[in-house]
């Protein structure tokens, strides 16, 4: 039981690290924010 819990915890942490940047990119859409702010990292 403890081994399964450890595996699920590690899999959940890996999934969060892998999916959160993709979800943030999908939800925030930096292309739209680049038009609003003149001096941003995306304005180059």
BELMO-V665334 format. One line per field, one symbol per residue. phi: phi as a letter, one per 40 degrees, with the letter a starting at -180 (. if undefined). psi: psi as a letter, one per 40 degrees, with the letter a starting at -180 (. if undefined). burial: 1 if it has 9 or more other C-alpha atoms within 8 Angstrom, else 0. A space follows every 10 residues. Layout:
# BELMO-V665334
phi->???
psi->???
burial->???
This chain:
# BELMO-V665334
phi->.ccccccccc cccccccccc ccccccccfc ccccccbcbb cccc
psi->dddddddddd dddddddddd ddddddddge ddddddhdgi dee.
burial->0000000000 0000000000 0001100010 0001000000 0000
